[in-house]
Amino acid sequence: MAKRKTNEFKQERIDFERFHKTASKEVASYFRKALKQTIQPTLDYAKTFGLEALNMALIPPINPNVWGRTYLDVYNLIGMRMAKKEFYRQRNLELGYQEKASAIELLLDVWTSLLRDYALSYTYRISRELNETTIEIIKKALGDTLALGLDWDGSIRLFEKELNGKMRLRTGVISRTEASTISNLGKDIGARSYIDSVGGQGRKVWLGRNDKKERPTHVAENDTIVLIDDYYSVGGFEALRPGDVVLPPEERIGCRCTASYMSENRYNFYLKRGRIVGDKLIGASGNRNS
């Protein structure tokens, strides 16, 4: 085994934070466009028939195809990039240098298929939630505007302005959350591919941000090591990785944690050097006492 950097897990946390920030900005345009498309039928109806008519009408539901296309795009964009990045990072940690290999090309079709399956499954699961939340936002904006008793043009302008403002805020929340979820998924896929290629039992360790914004339930899992196919317990819910789509909103929205993956060789390397005690990784946290 090659010599390790003293704080490689701290560095991994920093690297993921940088990737996440960049990815969040990149996918914002995709989600902003999707959200605009979801509210456009409502705005068109209001401009044609007025807010009073809209208040009595059935608000048009979201077309799930909008989110299907959006999630396919963002999964392929940042999920694939992180998978490649993590595959090479694992090899570099294992071998101590960056070795060129064409073998990764054979994995790209597999990764694309995996990401597509995740994207379509997730879209099917979340489309109803997206629909319900958007309708609630529309109804709130509609009620607030009607309460002011403005004329036709004034009410339409205010309604559109308020609705667009709420969607901009929602874009930020969705982008940060989904960028974390998809980046962590891509990292999982890339790491598993490398670990499978070298054989043995892979493991993963939860890496939190260790700041005042982190949820207590996530702090509790910080530095915890489990087998690669086992689950973490996050606030009483099982999750394969940080940002896992099976987590409820209170445990997933805005999550900034990641997981670090290690082959059996790397696990034994840390174990022999006392950096693993029980199911905890020692010296990986960003706080001063680590």
VMD Tcl script that draws the C-alpha trace (Angstrom):
set ca {
  {0.00 0.00 0.00}
  {1.18 3.49 -0.83}
  {1.80 6.02 1.92}
  {-1.32 7.99 2.81}
  {-1.81 11.66 3.45}
  {-2.43 12.30 7.14}
  {-5.85 13.89 6.69}
  {-7.09 12.38 3.43}
  {-10.65 12.10 4.77}
  {-10.72 15.76 5.72}
  {-9.52 16.56 2.22}
  {-12.20 14.34 0.74}
  {-14.83 16.27 2.68}
  {-13.44 19.55 1.31}
  {-13.31 18.18 -2.25}
  {-16.94 17.04 -2.06}
  {-18.01 20.43 -0.74}
  {-16.37 22.13 -3.73}
  {-17.92 19.67 -6.18}
  {-21.32 20.11 -4.56}
  {-21.20 23.90 -4.80}
  {-20.26 23.77 -8.47}
  {-22.86 21.11 -9.24}
  {-25.60 23.06 -7.43}
  {-24.97 26.08 -9.64}
  {-24.85 23.96 -12.79}
  {-28.16 22.19 -12.23}
  {-30.00 25.34 -11.09}
  {-30.79 26.29 -14.70}
  {-32.34 22.85 -15.32}
  {-34.60 23.08 -12.28}
  {-35.43 26.74 -12.89}
  {-36.62 25.83 -16.40}
  {-38.63 22.86 -15.09}
  {-40.32 24.95 -12.41}
  {-41.16 27.66 -14.95}
  {-42.78 25.05 -17.16}
  {-44.84 23.73 -14.26}
  {-46.39 27.11 -13.44}
  {-46.80 28.42 -17.00}
  {-50.23 26.80 -17.63}
  {-51.53 28.47 -14.46}
  {-50.13 31.86 -15.46}
  {-51.59 31.53 -18.96}
  {-55.02 30.69 -17.51}
  {-54.87 33.64 -15.10}
  {-53.89 36.08 -17.86}
  {-56.78 34.86 -20.03}
  {-59.60 34.53 -17.51}
  {-58.40 36.48 -14.46}
  {-57.48 35.53 -10.90}
  {-61.08 35.18 -9.74}
  {-61.69 32.56 -12.42}
  {-58.42 30.82 -11.50}
  {-59.50 30.76 -7.88}
  {-62.58 28.76 -8.87}
  {-60.81 26.52 -11.40}
  {-58.84 23.33 -11.00}
  {-55.16 24.28 -11.11}
  {-53.51 22.34 -13.94}
  {-51.36 19.47 -12.61}
  {-47.68 19.15 -13.37}
  {-46.74 17.23 -16.48}
  {-44.44 14.47 -15.08}
  {-42.55 14.39 -18.39}
  {-41.06 17.77 -17.52}
  {-39.39 16.32 -14.43}
  {-38.51 13.08 -16.19}
  {-36.42 14.95 -18.77}
  {-34.94 17.23 -16.13}
  {-33.77 14.45 -13.85}
  {-32.35 12.42 -16.73}
  {-30.27 15.45 -17.70}
  {-28.94 16.24 -14.23}
  {-28.25 12.61 -13.33}
  {-26.20 12.22 -16.49}
  {-24.48 15.57 -16.00}
  {-23.21 15.43 -12.42}
  {-23.83 11.77 -11.57}
  {-21.63 10.54 -14.41}
  {-18.95 13.12 -13.68}
  {-18.74 12.13 -10.02}
  {-18.70 8.42 -10.90}
  {-15.65 8.94 -13.13}
  {-13.99 11.17 -10.57}
  {-14.48 8.67 -7.76}
  {-13.39 5.66 -9.82}
  {-10.04 7.30 -10.57}
  {-9.70 8.64 -7.03}
  {-10.09 5.13 -5.63}
  {-7.41 3.80 -7.98}
  {-5.08 6.63 -7.08}
  {-5.49 5.93 -3.36}
  {-4.94 2.23 -3.90}
  {-2.01 2.41 -6.30}
  {-0.45 5.68 -5.21}
  {-0.42 7.15 -8.71}
  {-2.80 7.94 -11.54}
  {-2.62 5.03 -13.96}
  {-4.21 5.33 -17.36}
  {-6.74 2.67 -18.21}
  {-9.20 2.12 -20.98}
  {-11.17 -0.28 -18.79}
  {-13.28 2.58 -17.47}
  {-14.76 3.04 -20.93}
  {-16.38 -0.38 -20.57}
  {-18.17 0.89 -17.45}
  {-19.70 4.00 -19.01}
  {-22.67 2.21 -20.57}
  {-23.33 0.44 -17.28}
  {-23.17 3.71 -15.35}
  {-25.44 5.46 -17.86}
  {-27.98 2.67 -17.51}
  {-27.81 2.78 -13.71}
  {-28.22 6.55 -13.60}
  {-31.12 6.42 -16.03}
  {-32.89 3.79 -13.94}
  {-32.37 5.84 -10.77}
  {-33.59 9.01 -12.49}
  {-36.76 7.46 -13.87}
  {-37.55 5.64 -10.63}
  {-36.99 8.81 -8.62}
  {-39.10 10.95 -10.96}
  {-41.98 8.48 -10.66}
  {-41.69 8.59 -6.87}
  {-41.36 12.35 -6.46}
  {-43.68 13.70 -9.19}
  {-46.72 13.62 -6.90}
  {-44.84 15.44 -4.15}
  {-43.61 18.06 -6.62}
  {-47.15 18.48 -7.91}
  {-48.69 18.92 -4.45}
  {-46.05 21.39 -3.28}
  {-46.34 23.51 -6.44}
  {-50.13 23.66 -6.14}
  {-49.82 24.75 -2.50}
  {-47.43 27.54 -3.54}
  {-49.78 28.65 -6.32}
  {-52.79 28.70 -3.98}
  {-50.86 30.71 -1.37}
  {-49.72 33.29 -3.94}
  {-53.24 33.44 -5.35}
  {-54.85 33.98 -1.95}
  {-52.34 36.66 -0.95}
  {-52.89 38.54 -4.20}
  {-56.70 38.37 -4.17}
  {-56.76 39.62 -0.57}
  {-55.32 42.96 -1.74}
  {-58.31 43.70 -4.01}
  {-56.27 45.11 -6.90}
  {-57.60 45.70 -10.42}
  {-57.27 43.06 -13.15}
  {-53.87 44.12 -14.48}
  {-52.40 44.90 -11.08}
  {-53.46 41.59 -9.60}
  {-52.09 39.61 -12.55}
  {-48.72 41.39 -12.38}
  {-48.43 40.92 -8.62}
  {-49.48 37.26 -8.82}
  {-46.90 36.53 -11.50}
  {-44.18 38.40 -9.59}
  {-44.93 36.62 -6.31}
  {-45.16 33.22 -7.97}
  {-41.88 33.67 -9.85}
  {-40.18 34.83 -6.65}
  {-41.31 31.75 -4.76}
  {-40.11 29.52 -7.59}
  {-36.67 31.17 -7.55}
  {-36.34 30.36 -3.86}
  {-37.52 26.82 -4.53}
  {-34.95 26.46 -7.31}
  {-32.14 27.08 -4.82}
  {-33.42 24.51 -2.33}
  {-34.04 21.86 -4.98}
  {-30.68 22.45 -6.68}
  {-28.65 22.13 -3.49}
  {-30.56 19.07 -2.33}
  {-30.57 17.19 -5.62}
  {-26.94 18.05 -6.36}
  {-25.99 16.39 -3.08}
  {-28.21 13.36 -3.71}
  {-26.99 12.80 -7.27}
  {-23.33 13.51 -6.50}
  {-23.41 10.97 -3.68}
  {-25.09 8.44 -5.95}
  {-22.45 8.93 -8.66}
  {-19.72 8.60 -6.05}
  {-21.26 5.34 -4.85}
  {-21.40 3.95 -8.39}
  {-17.79 4.89 -9.19}
  {-16.42 3.57 -5.90}
  {-18.29 0.27 -6.17}
  {-16.99 -0.24 -9.69}
  {-13.40 0.07 -8.54}
  {-13.85 -1.97 -5.36}
  {-15.56 -4.74 -7.35}
  {-12.59 -4.77 -9.74}
  {-10.07 -5.45 -6.95}
  {-12.30 -7.84 -5.02}
  {-12.88 -8.20 -1.31}
  {-15.42 -6.59 0.98}
  {-15.85 -2.85 0.50}
  {-16.82 -0.44 3.27}
  {-18.04 3.13 3.56}
  {-17.79 5.81 6.23}
  {-20.20 8.72 6.75}
  {-18.47 12.11 6.48}
  {-20.43 15.06 7.81}
  {-19.55 18.75 7.57}
  {-18.99 19.17 11.34}
  {-20.43 22.66 11.58}
  {-23.34 24.26 13.39}
  {-25.65 23.74 10.41}
  {-25.39 19.96 10.46}
  {-28.40 18.02 11.75}
  {-27.86 16.21 15.08}
  {-29.07 13.01 13.43}
  {-26.29 13.34 10.84}
  {-23.70 14.23 13.45}
  {-24.58 10.98 15.19}
  {-23.57 9.00 12.08}
  {-20.37 10.95 11.44}
  {-17.26 8.72 11.02}
  {-19.41 5.57 11.27}
  {-18.18 2.66 9.14}
  {-20.50 0.03 7.67}
  {-20.20 -2.62 4.98}
  {-20.75 -1.18 1.52}
  {-24.18 -2.80 1.13}
  {-25.34 -2.07 4.68}
  {-27.48 0.86 5.80}
  {-26.86 3.86 8.01}
  {-29.50 4.79 10.57}
  {-30.36 8.46 10.10}
  {-32.91 9.78 12.55}
  {-34.46 6.31 12.71}
  {-34.54 5.92 8.92}
  {-32.33 3.57 6.90}
  {-30.17 5.05 4.13}
  {-27.48 3.63 1.88}
  {-25.67 6.98 1.70}
  {-26.09 10.66 2.54}
  {-28.89 12.26 0.55}
  {-30.47 8.88 -0.21}
  {-33.83 9.44 -1.91}
  {-35.55 7.09 0.54}
  {-34.94 9.56 3.38}
  {-37.83 11.83 4.38}
  {-37.55 15.55 3.53}
  {-36.49 16.50 7.07}
  {-33.40 14.27 6.74}
  {-32.59 14.90 3.07}
  {-33.33 18.51 2.12}
  {-30.15 20.55 2.22}
  {-27.96 17.61 3.31}
  {-24.28 18.35 2.63}
  {-22.74 15.11 3.94}
  {-20.97 12.51 1.85}
  {-19.60 8.98 2.26}
  {-16.04 7.79 1.80}
  {-15.52 4.36 0.32}
  {-12.64 1.99 0.95}
  {-11.55 -1.34 -0.45}
  {-10.66 -4.21 1.86}
  {-6.97 -3.38 1.42}
  {-7.46 0.21 2.48}
  {-9.70 -0.80 5.37}
  {-7.02 -3.18 6.69}
  {-4.39 -0.49 6.19}
  {-6.28 1.92 8.49}
  {-7.18 -0.86 10.92}
  {-3.55 -1.88 11.45}
  {-2.56 1.72 12.10}
  {-5.22 2.27 14.75}
  {-7.27 4.65 12.65}
  {-10.32 2.43 12.97}
  {-11.73 1.52 16.38}
  {-14.86 -0.62 16.37}
  {-17.14 0.87 13.74}
  {-15.60 4.36 13.89}
  {-12.92 6.06 11.83}
  {-10.50 7.99 14.05}
  {-8.94 11.29 13.00}
  {-11.24 11.96 10.06}
  {-13.46 14.69 11.55}
  {-12.92 18.32 10.93}
  {-13.16 19.32 14.60}
  {-10.07 20.16 16.61}
  {-10.12 17.09 18.82}
  {-9.81 14.61 15.95}
}
mol new
graphics top color blue
foreach p $ca { graphics top sphere $p radius 0.5 }
foreach p [lrange $ca 0 end-1] q [lrange $ca 1 end] { graphics top cylinder $p $q radius 0.2 }
display resetview
